[in-house]
Amino acid sequence: MFHKEGNASIGIAAVVATAGILLTDNYIQTSWLQYVLYTVFVFILVIVLQFFRNPSRKTNENDQHVVSPVDGKVVVIEEVYEPEYFKDKRLQVSIFMSPINVHVTRYGLSGIVKFSKYHPGKYLVAWHPKASEENERTTVVIDSPKVGEVLYRQIAGALARRIVNYAKEGMQVVQGTDAGFIKFGSRVDLFLPLSAKVNVELNQVVKGAEDSIATLKTKSAS
């Protein structure tokens, strides 16, 4: 299964690969060079297909768990000041996606979208400390009736040139479902209450919509 955001790119790659193979077959007579060019064109198509893959995921919905919004590696777990929406201290968990990861963004928990904003910006490497504040990014806040508000931020990396965000203010969203897409290497930051119990470690590889990033206290228990 492939993500709908890749339809145009996959179509272009398929046309280029097909045209390249046909032209090679008609105009290149050297056998070894033909095989090299065939391999290059097929490789390009395979790379595009694997980038836009959208594997089915089974989410065990849990109101107290924040599941990973993306596939990737945990690169930050720290207490920080969140200046855009909460304007107070939060627990930040950041997940880095390499170009070979699935780049679908999924909702980490169910609730109402309270805030959704796009910010143009720079294209620093995704693991740069200032990427969360200076790179092109979107900020989304989901309010769960049971555990309160959680913020996630899609951040473009050095290669990413398009962030797709489906979250609109007032939407009711479901944990684990499609929230958007980031084209090429990038990162997602989660901002959680300080009382959250983190269920992952630095450098741990996580799977979107399935692995639990943190357990949150219910409003009555906070």
MIVOTI-216980 format. One line per 8 residues: their letters; for each residue x, y, z of N, C-alpha, C, O, CB. Coordinates in nm, 3 decimals. Glycine has a CB too. Layout:
MIVOTI-216980
a> X Y Z X Y Z X Y Z X Y Z X Y Z  ... $
end
This chain:
MIVOTI-216980
mfhkegna> 0.084 -0.119 0.000 0.000 0.000 0.000 0.088 0.125 0.000 0.189 0.131 0.070 -0.095 0.000 0.122  0.049 0.224 -0.079 0.126 0.347 -0.088 0.041 0.466 -0.044 -0.081 0.466 -0.061 0.179 0.368 -0.232  0.107 0.567 0.013 0.034 0.684 0.062 -0.011 0.770 -0.055 0.058 0.781 -0.156 0.123 0.766 0.158  -0.129 0.832 -0.041 -0.183 0.912 -0.150 -0.096 1.032 -0.184 -0.101 1.083 -0.296 -0.322 0.960 -0.113  -0.014 1.079 -0.088 0.074 1.192 -0.115 0.184 1.156 -0.215 0.251 1.243 -0.270 0.137 1.243 0.014  0.202 1.026 -0.239 0.306 0.984 -0.332 0.257 0.955 -0.472 0.336 0.917 -0.558 0.372 0.864 -0.280  0.125 0.971 -0.496 0.070 0.934 -0.627 0.143 1.002 -0.743 0.181 0.936 -0.840 -0.078 0.969 -0.633  0.161 1.133 -0.733 0.226 1.206 -0.842 0.372 1.164 -0.858 0.419 1.141 -0.969 0.217 1.357 -0.818 $
sigiaavv> 0.443 1.155 -0.746 0.586 1.118 -0.751 0.605 0.977 -0.805 0.696 0.952 -0.884 0.648 1.129 -0.613  0.518 0.885 -0.763 0.527 0.747 -0.812 0.499 0.742 -0.961 0.566 0.671 -1.036 0.430 0.655 -0.735  0.397 0.818 -1.006 0.365 0.822 -1.148 0.480 0.875 -1.232 0.512 0.819 -1.337 0.242 0.907 -1.171  0.542 0.983 -1.185 0.655 1.042 -1.257 0.773 0.944 -1.261 0.836 0.925 -1.365 0.699 1.174 -1.190  0.801 0.881 -1.146 0.913 0.786 -1.140 0.888 0.667 -1.233 0.981 0.618 -1.297 0.934 0.736 -0.996  0.763 0.621 -1.239 0.731 0.507 -1.327 0.749 0.544 -1.474 0.801 0.465 -1.553 0.587 0.460 -1.302  0.706 0.667 -1.510 0.721 0.712 -1.648 0.869 0.727 -1.684 0.912 0.684 -1.791 0.647 0.846 -1.670  0.946 0.789 -1.594 1.089 0.808 -1.619 1.160 0.674 -1.632 1.243 0.655 -1.722 1.154 0.890 -1.506 $
atagillt> 1.128 0.579 -1.542 1.193 0.449 -1.547 1.157 0.374 -1.676 1.244 0.314 -1.740 1.153 0.365 -1.424  1.030 0.377 -1.711 0.987 0.309 -1.833 1.051 0.370 -1.957 1.102 0.299 -2.044 0.835 0.313 -1.845  1.049 0.505 -1.963 1.109 0.573 -2.079 1.259 0.547 -2.086 1.315 0.526 -2.194 1.082 0.725 -2.073  1.323 0.549 -1.970 1.467 0.525 -1.967 1.503 0.386 -2.016 1.600 0.369 -2.090 1.520 0.545 -1.828  1.425 0.286 -1.973 1.451 0.148 -2.016 1.428 0.132 -2.166 1.506 0.066 -2.235 1.361 0.050 -1.938  1.321 0.193 -2.217 1.292 0.183 -2.361 1.398 0.253 -2.444 1.441 0.200 -2.547 1.155 0.243 -2.391  1.440 0.371 -2.400 1.545 0.443 -2.474 1.677 0.367 -2.470 1.749 0.360 -2.569 1.563 0.584 -2.415  1.706 0.310 -2.354 1.829 0.230 -2.342 1.825 0.111 -2.437 1.923 0.079 -2.504 1.849 0.182 -2.197 $
dnyiqtsw> 1.710 0.046 -2.441 1.694 -0.073 -2.525 1.710 -0.039 -2.673 1.764 -0.118 -2.751 1.557 -0.137 -2.501  1.663 0.082 -2.711 1.665 0.120 -2.853 1.796 0.184 -2.898 1.836 0.169 -3.014 1.552 0.216 -2.880  1.864 0.255 -2.806 1.979 0.335 -2.850 2.114 0.293 -2.792 2.218 0.338 -2.840 1.955 0.477 -2.815  2.114 0.208 -2.690 2.241 0.162 -2.633 2.266 0.019 -2.677 2.185 -0.070 -2.651 2.240 0.173 -2.478  2.376 -0.002 -2.744 2.406 -0.134 -2.799 2.499 -0.217 -2.710 2.502 -0.339 -2.721 2.468 -0.119 -2.936  2.573 -0.152 -2.624 2.667 -0.223 -2.537 2.592 -0.294 -2.426 2.521 -0.230 -2.348 2.772 -0.126 -2.478  2.605 -0.425 -2.417 2.525 -0.504 -2.324 2.547 -0.465 -2.178 2.451 -0.446 -2.103 2.558 -0.650 -2.341  2.675 -0.452 -2.137 2.700 -0.421 -1.996 2.645 -0.285 -1.958 2.596 -0.268 -1.846 2.850 -0.426 -1.966 $
lqyvlytv> 2.651 -0.187 -2.050 2.599 -0.055 -2.023 2.446 -0.058 -2.015 2.385 0.014 -1.936 2.646 0.045 -2.130  2.385 -0.142 -2.100 2.240 -0.158 -2.093 2.198 -0.205 -1.953 2.107 -0.149 -1.893 2.191 -0.258 -2.200  2.266 -0.309 -1.903 2.231 -0.364 -1.772 2.251 -0.261 -1.661 2.172 -0.253 -1.567 2.314 -0.489 -1.743  2.357 -0.182 -1.672 2.381 -0.077 -1.572 2.267 0.024 -1.572 2.215 0.060 -1.466 2.516 -0.006 -1.600  2.227 0.069 -1.692 2.119 0.168 -1.701 1.985 0.110 -1.658 1.907 0.178 -1.591 2.108 0.221 -1.844  1.957 -0.015 -1.694 1.834 -0.080 -1.647 1.829 -0.079 -1.494 1.727 -0.048 -1.433 1.826 -0.225 -1.702  1.942 -0.115 -1.435 1.950 -0.121 -1.289 1.926 0.015 -1.226 1.855 0.027 -1.126 2.086 -0.176 -1.244  1.985 0.118 -1.285 1.968 0.255 -1.232 1.822 0.296 -1.237 1.770 0.347 -1.138 2.054 0.355 -1.312 $
fvfilviv> 1.755 0.276 -1.349 1.616 0.318 -1.363 1.523 0.240 -1.270 1.432 0.298 -1.209 1.570 0.300 -1.508  1.546 0.112 -1.258 1.464 0.031 -1.166 1.490 0.072 -1.021 1.398 0.078 -0.940 1.493 -0.120 -1.186  1.616 0.100 -0.990 1.653 0.141 -0.854 1.582 0.271 -0.817 1.530 0.283 -0.706 1.807 0.160 -0.842  1.578 0.367 -0.908 1.510 0.494 -0.883 1.363 0.470 -0.851 1.309 0.528 -0.756 1.523 0.589 -1.005  1.299 0.386 -0.928 1.157 0.356 -0.905 1.135 0.288 -0.770 1.042 0.320 -0.698 1.102 0.268 -1.018  1.222 0.194 -0.738 1.210 0.122 -0.610 1.227 0.217 -0.492 1.154 0.207 -0.393 1.313 0.009 -0.602  1.322 0.309 -0.501 1.345 0.407 -0.394 1.221 0.492 -0.371 1.181 0.514 -0.256 1.465 0.496 -0.427  1.160 0.539 -0.479 1.038 0.622 -0.466 0.925 0.540 -0.406 0.852 0.589 -0.319 0.996 0.679 -0.604 $
lqffrnps> 0.909 0.416 -0.450 0.803 0.330 -0.398 0.822 0.304 -0.249 0.726 0.310 -0.172 0.799 0.198 -0.474  0.945 0.275 -0.207 0.965 0.245 -0.067 0.947 0.368 0.021 0.906 0.356 0.136 1.104 0.186 -0.046  0.978 0.486 -0.033 0.962 0.607 0.047 0.815 0.636 0.075 0.781 0.682 0.184 1.026 0.726 -0.024  0.729 0.609 -0.022 0.586 0.643 -0.005 0.502 0.525 0.042 0.379 0.530 0.035 0.531 0.695 -0.136  0.567 0.419 0.088 0.489 0.305 0.137 0.409 0.346 0.261 0.451 0.430 0.340 0.582 0.186 0.169  0.294 0.284 0.275 0.204 0.317 0.387 0.152 0.186 0.446 0.037 0.148 0.421 0.086 0.409 0.341  0.234 0.116 0.523 0.193 -0.014 0.575 0.077 -0.003 0.673 0.064 0.095 0.746 0.311 -0.081 0.644  -0.007 -0.103 0.672 -0.120 -0.107 0.766 -0.067 -0.129 0.907 0.021 -0.212 0.928 -0.220 -0.218 0.727 $
rktnendq> -0.120 -0.055 1.002 -0.077 -0.068 1.141 -0.198 -0.094 1.231 -0.306 -0.040 1.208 -0.002 0.060 1.187  -0.180 -0.178 1.331 -0.286 -0.208 1.427 -0.258 -0.132 1.556 -0.159 -0.160 1.624 -0.296 -0.361 1.453  -0.343 -0.037 1.589 -0.327 0.043 1.710 -0.418 -0.011 1.819 -0.539 -0.021 1.800 -0.357 0.191 1.684  -0.359 -0.046 1.932 -0.439 -0.083 2.048 -0.476 0.046 2.121 -0.400 0.095 2.205 -0.361 -0.183 2.143  -0.593 0.101 2.088 -0.632 0.232 2.141 -0.636 0.232 2.293 -0.692 0.142 2.356 -0.769 0.273 2.085  -0.574 0.335 2.349 -0.567 0.350 2.494 -0.564 0.499 2.524 -0.474 0.570 2.479 -0.441 0.277 2.555  -0.661 0.547 2.600 -0.672 0.690 2.628 -0.556 0.746 2.707 -0.530 0.866 2.703 -0.799 0.717 2.702  -0.484 0.661 2.779 -0.374 0.711 2.862 -0.239 0.699 2.794 -0.140 0.754 2.844 -0.372 0.637 2.993 $
hvvspvdg> -0.232 0.628 2.683 -0.104 0.610 2.614 -0.093 0.704 2.494 -0.190 0.722 2.420 -0.088 0.464 2.569  0.023 0.763 2.476 0.055 0.836 2.354 0.137 0.742 2.268 0.250 0.707 2.304 0.132 0.972 2.384  0.082 0.700 2.153 0.158 0.611 2.066 0.249 0.694 1.976 0.225 0.813 1.954 0.062 0.522 1.981  0.351 0.631 1.924 0.445 0.702 1.838 0.374 0.754 1.713 0.304 0.677 1.646 0.562 0.610 1.800  0.391 0.882 1.680 0.328 0.936 1.560 0.399 0.896 1.431 0.342 0.909 1.322 0.323 1.085 1.569  0.523 0.847 1.442 0.601 0.813 1.322 0.694 0.696 1.350 0.715 0.658 1.466 0.682 0.934 1.274  0.749 0.640 1.243 0.857 0.542 1.254 0.989 0.619 1.266 1.006 0.723 1.204 0.859 0.444 1.130  1.080 0.568 1.346 1.210 0.635 1.354 1.284 0.602 1.482 1.256 0.502 1.548 1.192 0.784 1.345 $
kvvvieev> 1.382 0.687 1.516 1.466 0.665 1.634 1.448 0.781 1.732 1.448 0.898 1.693 1.614 0.651 1.593  1.433 0.747 1.858 1.419 0.848 1.964 1.553 0.917 1.984 1.652 0.852 2.018 1.368 0.785 2.098  1.557 1.049 1.962 1.684 1.121 1.970 1.687 1.225 2.082 1.793 1.276 2.117 1.712 1.190 1.838  1.571 1.257 2.139 1.565 1.354 2.249 1.461 1.308 2.350 1.350 1.270 2.314 1.531 1.498 2.196  1.499 1.311 2.478 1.405 1.298 2.590 1.452 1.397 2.695 1.551 1.372 2.764 1.397 1.148 2.647  1.383 1.509 2.707 1.429 1.610 2.802 1.318 1.707 2.839 1.219 1.721 2.767 1.548 1.686 2.744  1.336 1.773 2.952 1.243 1.876 2.996 1.282 2.008 2.930 1.397 2.049 2.938 1.243 1.889 3.152  1.186 2.074 2.865 1.215 2.198 2.792 1.103 2.299 2.816 0.996 2.265 2.868 1.232 2.170 2.640 $
yepeyfkd> 1.128 2.422 2.777 1.024 2.525 2.777 0.961 2.527 2.638 1.032 2.542 2.539 1.082 2.666 2.815  0.829 2.512 2.630 0.758 2.513 2.501 0.697 2.652 2.484 0.602 2.687 2.554 0.647 2.399 2.495  0.751 2.734 2.390 0.713 2.875 2.383 0.592 2.909 2.296 0.538 3.019 2.307 0.827 2.951 2.334  0.549 2.818 2.212 0.446 2.855 2.114 0.304 2.845 2.167 0.224 2.937 2.149 0.459 2.769 1.993  0.272 2.736 2.232 0.134 2.713 2.274 0.120 2.704 2.426 0.044 2.781 2.486 0.081 2.585 2.211  0.192 2.614 2.489 0.179 2.597 2.633 0.243 2.711 2.712 0.191 2.754 2.815 0.240 2.465 2.675  0.357 2.757 2.661 0.433 2.863 2.727 0.469 2.824 2.871 0.462 2.905 2.963 0.353 2.994 2.727  0.507 2.700 2.887 0.557 2.650 3.015 0.644 2.528 2.989 0.671 2.494 2.873 0.439 2.615 3.112 $
krlqvsif> 0.689 2.464 3.094 0.779 2.350 3.077 0.700 2.224 3.041 0.592 2.197 3.095 0.861 2.326 3.206  0.759 2.149 2.949 0.699 2.023 2.904 0.809 1.919 2.889 0.928 1.952 2.888 0.621 2.042 2.769  0.769 1.795 2.878 0.862 1.687 2.851 0.864 1.663 2.701 0.762 1.625 2.643 0.823 1.557 2.929  0.979 1.685 2.638 0.992 1.669 2.493 1.051 1.533 2.459 1.153 1.493 2.514 1.080 1.781 2.434  0.984 1.463 2.368 1.036 1.339 2.311 1.041 1.359 2.160 0.938 1.385 2.097 0.947 1.214 2.352  1.158 1.347 2.101 1.176 1.370 1.958 1.213 1.241 1.887 1.293 1.162 1.937 1.282 1.478 1.933  1.154 1.222 1.769 1.177 1.101 1.689 1.230 1.144 1.552 1.165 1.219 1.480 1.046 1.016 1.675  1.348 1.094 1.518 1.411 1.127 1.389 1.379 1.021 1.287 1.389 0.901 1.315 1.563 1.142 1.405 $
mspinvhv> 1.340 1.065 1.167 1.311 0.975 1.056 1.419 0.990 0.950 1.443 1.100 0.901 1.171 1.002 0.996  1.483 0.881 0.914 1.577 0.883 0.804 1.500 0.867 0.674 1.382 0.831 0.677 1.685 0.771 0.819  1.562 0.892 0.559 1.491 0.876 0.431 1.437 0.736 0.406 1.348 0.720 0.322 1.581 0.913 0.319  1.487 0.634 0.476 1.439 0.499 0.453 1.322 0.462 0.543 1.263 0.355 0.526 1.552 0.400 0.473  1.286 0.547 0.639 1.172 0.520 0.725 1.040 0.548 0.654 1.035 0.624 0.558 1.182 0.603 0.852  0.932 0.485 0.704 0.798 0.523 0.662 0.775 0.667 0.711 0.803 0.698 0.827 0.688 0.424 0.720  0.723 0.754 0.624 0.710 0.895 0.659 0.566 0.941 0.682 0.538 1.061 0.681 0.770 0.978 0.552  0.477 0.847 0.703 0.340 0.881 0.739 0.340 0.931 0.884 0.404 0.871 0.970 0.244 0.759 0.722 $
tryglsgi> 0.267 1.041 0.910 0.246 1.089 1.046 0.109 1.041 1.092 0.012 1.050 1.018 0.258 1.245 1.054  0.103 0.991 1.216 -0.023 0.939 1.269 -0.055 1.007 1.402 0.034 1.053 1.473 -0.015 0.785 1.288  -0.185 1.014 1.434 -0.225 1.079 1.560 -0.183 0.993 1.679 -0.211 0.873 1.684 -0.378 1.103 1.562  -0.114 1.057 1.775 -0.063 0.986 1.890 -0.170 0.950 1.993 -0.151 0.858 2.072 0.042 1.066 1.956  -0.282 1.022 1.991 -0.393 0.992 2.080 -0.522 1.046 2.020 -0.519 1.126 1.927 -0.369 1.051 2.222  -0.632 1.002 2.073 -0.763 1.047 2.024 -0.805 1.174 2.097 -0.769 1.196 2.213 -0.870 0.937 2.042  -0.883 1.259 2.028 -0.933 1.380 2.090 -0.974 1.484 1.988 -0.998 1.452 1.871 -0.829 1.438 2.183  -0.983 1.608 2.032 -1.020 1.721 1.947 -0.896 1.802 1.914 -0.815 1.831 2.003 -1.128 1.809 2.016 $
vkfskyhp> -0.880 1.840 1.788 -0.768 1.927 1.749 -0.798 2.069 1.799 -0.892 2.133 1.752 -0.745 1.925 1.592  -0.719 2.115 1.894 -0.740 2.248 1.952 -0.660 2.357 1.881 -0.695 2.474 1.885 -0.703 2.246 2.099  -0.550 2.316 1.815 -0.458 2.413 1.755 -0.387 2.346 1.640 -0.343 2.231 1.652 -0.356 2.468 1.860  -0.375 2.416 1.528 -0.302 2.363 1.412 -0.247 2.481 1.334 -0.323 2.563 1.283 -0.394 2.273 1.321  -0.114 2.489 1.325 -0.053 2.605 1.258 0.071 2.564 1.180 0.153 2.485 1.227 -0.017 2.713 1.362  0.083 2.619 1.060 0.200 2.597 0.975 0.297 2.714 0.988 0.255 2.829 0.993 0.158 2.580 0.827  0.427 2.682 0.995 0.531 2.785 1.004 0.632 2.764 0.891 0.696 2.659 0.886 0.601 2.781 1.143  0.649 2.859 0.801 0.761 2.849 0.706 0.891 2.865 0.782 0.893 2.920 0.892 0.749 2.956 0.592 $
gkylvawh> 1.001 2.817 0.724 1.127 2.831 0.796 1.244 2.775 0.720 1.240 2.756 0.599 1.118 2.764 0.928  1.351 2.747 0.796 1.476 2.700 0.738 1.470 2.548 0.715 1.369 2.484 0.742 1.595 2.736 0.830  1.583 2.493 0.665 1.594 2.349 0.644 1.724 2.298 0.705 1.806 2.236 0.639 1.588 2.315 0.492  1.740 2.327 0.836 1.854 2.272 0.908 1.838 2.120 0.916 1.727 2.068 0.903 1.866 2.335 1.051  1.949 2.049 0.937 1.936 1.904 0.955 1.840 1.879 1.070 1.838 1.954 1.168 2.075 1.837 0.981  1.760 1.772 1.060 1.648 1.751 1.152 1.693 1.735 1.297 1.616 1.764 1.388 1.569 1.629 1.109  1.818 1.688 1.319 1.862 1.668 1.457 1.927 1.793 1.517 1.972 1.791 1.632 1.961 1.552 1.464  1.931 1.902 1.442 1.989 2.027 1.493 1.905 2.077 1.610 1.782 2.073 1.603 1.997 2.135 1.380 $
pkaseene> 1.969 2.126 1.720 1.894 2.172 1.837 1.791 2.281 1.808 1.689 2.288 1.875 1.990 2.223 1.939  1.817 2.365 1.707 1.725 2.474 1.676 1.622 2.437 1.569 1.539 2.521 1.531 1.803 2.594 1.631  1.626 2.314 1.520 1.532 2.274 1.414 1.387 2.289 1.458 1.302 2.327 1.377 1.558 2.130 1.372  1.358 2.260 1.584 1.220 2.266 1.634 1.163 2.406 1.631 1.041 2.423 1.625 1.214 2.212 1.774  1.250 2.509 1.634 1.204 2.647 1.638 1.227 2.722 1.508 1.158 2.820 1.480 1.272 2.721 1.751  1.324 2.678 1.426 1.362 2.756 1.309 1.329 2.690 1.175 1.321 2.760 1.073 1.508 2.785 1.314  1.310 2.561 1.172 1.280 2.493 1.045 1.133 2.508 1.006 1.049 2.543 1.088 1.316 2.345 1.055  1.105 2.479 0.878 0.966 2.469 0.837 0.900 2.362 0.922 0.957 2.254 0.942 0.954 2.435 0.683 $
rttvvids> 0.779 2.390 0.973 0.717 2.298 1.067 0.567 2.323 1.079 0.517 2.427 1.038 0.784 2.311 1.203  0.497 2.227 1.135 0.358 2.246 1.174 0.344 2.209 1.320 0.409 2.115 1.367 0.260 2.162 1.085  0.261 2.281 1.391 0.235 2.253 1.532 0.089 2.216 1.547 0.001 2.289 1.501 0.271 2.375 1.622  0.062 2.103 1.612 -0.075 2.055 1.631 -0.093 2.018 1.778 -0.007 1.953 1.838 -0.106 1.933 1.539  -0.206 2.060 1.835 -0.239 2.025 1.973 -0.368 1.945 1.973 -0.469 1.988 1.917 -0.252 2.152 2.063  -0.365 1.829 2.037 -0.485 1.745 2.051 -0.526 1.744 2.197 -0.443 1.722 2.286 -0.458 1.599 2.000  -0.654 1.768 2.221 -0.707 1.769 2.356 -0.787 1.641 2.379 -0.892 1.620 2.318 -0.796 1.894 2.381  -0.735 1.556 2.467 -0.805 1.434 2.504 -0.890 1.461 2.626 -0.841 1.518 2.724 -0.705 1.318 2.530 $
pkvgevly> -1.017 1.422 2.624 -1.103 1.447 2.740 -1.053 1.377 2.867 -1.089 1.417 2.978 -1.243 1.402 2.711  -0.972 1.275 2.851 -0.925 1.199 2.967 -0.792 1.246 3.022 -0.773 1.250 3.144 -0.915 1.054 2.931  -0.697 1.284 2.933 -0.562 1.317 2.980 -0.519 1.460 2.948 -0.409 1.501 2.986 -0.463 1.222 2.919  -0.602 1.536 2.880 -0.567 1.674 2.850 -0.494 1.692 2.718 -0.508 1.610 2.627 -0.484 1.729 2.959  -0.416 1.799 2.708 -0.356 1.840 2.580 -0.215 1.786 2.559 -0.132 1.784 2.650 -0.353 1.990 2.572  -0.191 1.741 2.435 -0.058 1.697 2.392 -0.027 1.767 2.261 -0.112 1.774 2.172 -0.051 1.541 2.378  0.093 1.818 2.249 0.136 1.889 2.128 0.234 1.801 2.050 0.323 1.739 2.109 0.201 2.026 2.163  0.217 1.796 1.918 0.320 1.734 1.835 0.357 1.831 1.723 0.275 1.911 1.678 0.271 1.597 1.776 $
rqiagala> 0.481 1.823 1.680 0.533 1.916 1.580 0.603 1.838 1.469 0.700 1.766 1.495 0.631 2.019 1.644  0.554 1.852 1.345 0.622 1.795 1.228 0.730 1.894 1.186 0.702 2.013 1.170 0.521 1.766 1.110  0.852 1.848 1.169 0.964 1.937 1.138 1.034 1.890 1.011 1.074 1.774 1.001 1.064 1.943 1.256  1.048 1.980 0.916 1.122 1.949 0.794 1.270 1.937 0.824 1.321 2.005 0.913 1.097 2.057 0.685  1.339 1.851 0.750 1.483 1.837 0.765 1.556 1.900 0.649 1.499 1.979 0.574 1.521 1.690 0.777  1.684 1.866 0.635 1.765 1.924 0.528 1.715 1.883 0.390 1.730 1.958 0.294 1.911 1.883 0.544  1.655 1.763 0.380 1.606 1.714 0.252 1.456 1.737 0.233 1.408 1.743 0.120 1.637 1.567 0.238  1.384 1.749 0.344 1.238 1.764 0.333 1.202 1.898 0.273 1.258 2.001 0.310 1.172 1.748 0.471 $
rrivnyak> 1.109 1.897 0.181 1.064 2.021 0.118 0.912 2.032 0.115 0.857 2.121 0.050 1.119 2.030 -0.023  0.844 1.941 0.184 0.700 1.953 0.191 0.646 1.878 0.312 0.670 1.759 0.329 0.636 1.900 0.064  0.574 1.950 0.397 0.506 1.891 0.511 0.357 1.891 0.481 0.301 1.995 0.446 0.539 1.967 0.644  0.292 1.777 0.494 0.148 1.766 0.475 0.084 1.743 0.611 0.120 1.648 0.681 0.112 1.651 0.374  -0.010 1.828 0.648 -0.077 1.818 0.777 -0.228 1.817 0.755 -0.284 1.911 0.698 -0.036 1.937 0.870  -0.294 1.709 0.799 -0.438 1.697 0.780 -0.519 1.752 0.898 -0.641 1.766 0.887 -0.474 1.552 0.757  -0.454 1.783 1.008 -0.525 1.825 1.128 -0.581 1.967 1.112 -0.507 2.060 1.081 -0.432 1.819 1.251  -0.709 1.982 1.133 -0.776 2.112 1.130 -0.843 2.136 1.265 -0.897 2.044 1.326 -0.881 2.120 1.014 $
egmqvvqg> -0.838 2.260 1.311 -0.897 2.291 1.442 -1.044 2.251 1.446 -1.120 2.281 1.355 -0.882 2.440 1.473  -1.081 2.184 1.554 -1.219 2.139 1.572 -1.243 1.995 1.528 -1.348 1.939 1.559 -1.310 2.229 1.497  -1.148 1.935 1.456 -1.164 1.797 1.411 -1.159 1.700 1.529 -1.084 1.721 1.624 -1.054 1.761 1.309  -1.239 1.595 1.520 -1.227 1.482 1.612 -1.134 1.381 1.545 -1.161 1.337 1.434 -1.369 1.418 1.645  -1.025 1.343 1.612 -0.928 1.252 1.552 -0.916 1.126 1.635 -0.947 1.123 1.754 -0.791 1.320 1.538  -0.870 1.020 1.569 -0.861 0.889 1.632 -0.715 0.844 1.637 -0.643 0.852 1.538 -0.948 0.785 1.557  -0.675 0.798 1.752 -0.539 0.750 1.774 -0.496 0.649 1.668 -0.567 0.553 1.639 -0.528 0.688 1.914  -0.377 0.673 1.610 -0.320 0.579 1.514 -0.358 0.603 1.369 -0.301 0.540 1.280 -0.358 0.444 1.551 $
tdagfikf> -0.456 0.693 1.344 -0.498 0.717 1.206 -0.409 0.823 1.140 -0.331 0.891 1.207 -0.645 0.762 1.202  -0.423 0.835 1.009 -0.336 0.919 0.927 -0.351 1.068 0.960 -0.461 1.124 0.951 -0.366 0.896 0.779  -0.240 1.131 0.998 -0.241 1.274 1.033 -0.166 1.359 0.932 -0.172 1.482 0.938 -0.181 1.294 1.170  -0.094 1.295 0.838 -0.018 1.373 0.740 0.102 1.296 0.689 0.109 1.174 0.699 0.028 1.503 0.801  0.196 1.372 0.632 0.312 1.310 0.567 0.423 1.414 0.561 0.396 1.533 0.544 0.277 1.256 0.423  0.548 1.369 0.574 0.663 1.459 0.557 0.752 1.397 0.450 0.797 1.283 0.463 0.743 1.481 0.692  0.778 1.472 0.344 0.857 1.417 0.234 1.006 1.430 0.260 1.060 1.541 0.265 0.821 1.487 0.102  1.072 1.317 0.277 1.215 1.298 0.299 1.253 1.320 0.445 1.168 1.353 0.528 1.295 1.392 0.208 $
gsrvdlfl> 1.383 1.302 0.477 1.429 1.296 0.615 1.377 1.410 0.702 1.379 1.526 0.659 1.578 1.297 0.617  1.332 1.380 0.822 1.266 1.480 0.904 1.254 1.431 1.047 1.319 1.334 1.087 1.128 1.513 0.847  1.169 1.500 1.127 1.159 1.470 1.268 1.023 1.512 1.321 0.960 1.603 1.267 1.271 1.538 1.347  0.977 1.446 1.426 0.855 1.485 1.496 0.887 1.498 1.644 0.949 1.410 1.703 0.741 1.381 1.472  0.844 1.610 1.703 0.860 1.634 1.846 0.725 1.619 1.915 0.623 1.667 1.865 0.920 1.775 1.872  0.724 1.552 2.028 0.607 1.544 2.115 0.635 1.626 2.240 0.744 1.619 2.296 0.573 1.396 2.150  0.535 1.703 2.285 0.548 1.779 2.409 0.440 1.732 2.505 0.320 1.752 2.482 0.536 1.934 2.383  0.484 1.668 2.613 0.397 1.598 2.705 0.398 1.665 2.842 0.491 1.741 2.872 0.439 1.451 2.718 $
plsakvnv> 0.297 1.640 2.924 0.300 1.692 3.062 0.422 1.639 3.137 0.470 1.529 3.108 0.171 1.653 3.137  0.472 1.716 3.232 0.590 1.673 3.308 0.562 1.547 3.389 0.654 1.474 3.425 0.636 1.785 3.400  0.435 1.521 3.417 0.397 1.402 3.495 0.395 1.275 3.410 0.372 1.166 3.464 0.262 1.424 3.558  0.417 1.286 3.280 0.410 1.171 3.191 0.518 1.068 3.225 0.630 1.105 3.261 0.423 1.214 3.045  0.484 0.942 3.215 0.581 0.833 3.233 0.629 0.791 3.094 0.553 0.735 3.015 0.518 0.711 3.311  0.756 0.818 3.064 0.811 0.786 2.932 0.839 0.636 2.923 0.899 0.577 3.012 0.940 0.868 2.905  0.793 0.577 2.814 0.807 0.432 2.796 0.915 0.393 2.695 0.926 0.276 2.659 0.675 0.374 2.752  0.995 0.490 2.650 1.101 0.462 2.554 1.233 0.515 2.606 1.237 0.590 2.704 1.068 0.524 2.416 $
elnqvvkg> 1.341 0.477 2.540 1.475 0.522 2.577 1.541 0.589 2.458 1.499 0.571 2.344 1.560 0.406 2.627  1.645 0.668 2.486 1.722 0.730 2.378 1.777 0.623 2.284 1.822 0.517 2.328 1.836 0.816 2.435  1.773 0.653 2.155 1.822 0.567 2.048 1.734 0.443 2.023 1.769 0.357 1.943 1.963 0.522 2.080  1.621 0.436 2.091 1.530 0.325 2.065 1.457 0.349 1.933 1.414 0.460 1.904 1.428 0.309 2.181  1.444 0.244 1.853 1.370 0.251 1.727 1.223 0.221 1.756 1.190 0.120 1.819 1.429 0.150 1.621  1.135 0.310 1.710 0.993 0.296 1.739 0.913 0.286 1.609 0.957 0.329 1.503 0.943 0.414 1.823  0.795 0.228 1.622 0.707 0.208 1.508 0.581 0.293 1.526 0.515 0.286 1.630 0.671 0.057 1.490  0.548 0.373 1.425 0.433 0.461 1.431 0.302 0.386 1.450 0.281 0.281 1.390 0.426 0.544 1.307 $
aedsiatl> 0.215 0.442 1.533 0.080 0.392 1.560 0.077 0.268 1.647 -0.031 0.221 1.684 0.010 0.363 1.432  0.194 0.212 1.681 0.196 0.087 1.758 0.271 0.100 1.891 0.220 0.057 1.994 0.258 -0.023 1.676  0.389 0.158 1.890 0.469 0.164 2.012 0.424 0.278 2.102 0.399 0.389 2.055 0.618 0.180 1.978  0.415 0.251 2.231 0.375 0.353 2.329 0.496 0.440 2.365 0.599 0.389 2.409 0.316 0.288 2.457  0.481 0.569 2.346 0.588 0.664 2.382 0.581 0.701 2.529 0.683 0.711 2.596 0.580 0.791 2.295  0.459 0.721 2.579 0.443 0.764 2.717 0.305 0.728 2.769 0.210 0.712 2.693 0.467 0.915 2.730  0.296 0.717 2.902 0.168 0.698 2.969 0.137 0.826 3.044 0.221 0.877 3.118 0.171 0.574 3.067  0.016 0.879 3.025 -0.024 1.006 3.087 -0.121 0.982 3.202 -0.198 0.886 3.200 -0.087 1.099 2.983 $
ktksas> -0.116 1.068 3.301 -0.211 1.063 3.411 -0.345 1.117 3.366 -0.351 1.210 3.286 -0.158 1.142 3.534  -0.451 1.059 3.417 -0.584 1.112 3.384 -0.602 1.246 3.456 -0.534 1.275 3.554 -0.696 1.011 3.426  -0.694 1.327 3.407 -0.716 1.459 3.465 -0.750 1.452 3.612 -0.702 1.533 3.691 -0.827 1.531 3.391  -0.831 1.356 3.650 -0.871 1.343 3.790 -0.755 1.299 3.880 -0.754 1.323 4.000 -0.985 1.244 3.802  -0.653 1.232 3.814 -0.541 1.181 3.892 -0.421 1.274 3.888 -0.323 1.251 3.959 -0.500 1.045 3.842  -0.428 1.381 3.806 -0.311 1.468 3.792 -0.302 1.569 3.904 -0.209 1.650 3.907 -0.315 1.541 3.660 $
end
